[in-house]
Amino acid sequence: MIIKNLIFSVLSHAARDPVLQQQARKIAKNAVSKAKPSFMKGSRVAGEMCGNISKEIKKGFIDLKKNTSQK
């Protein structure tokens, strides 16, 4: 997960104390795990939209080929 790595790296650089780093990692890990369902839902919706757009483009291309070959 890119976001998880980004959060960990930012928090690690912000706090140079090893104890603070461990606490920051725990907090970030909990935040990411709680946000995961919404990320997954957003990813699924984006995938469905991409699939629908791809189907529309293919359908338009096939229709265009049919129209140009009939002339």
ABEGO torsion letter per residue (X at the ends): XAAAAAAAAAAAAABABAAAAAAAAAAAAAAAAAAAAAAAAAAAAAAAAAAAAAAAAAAAAAAAAAAAAAX
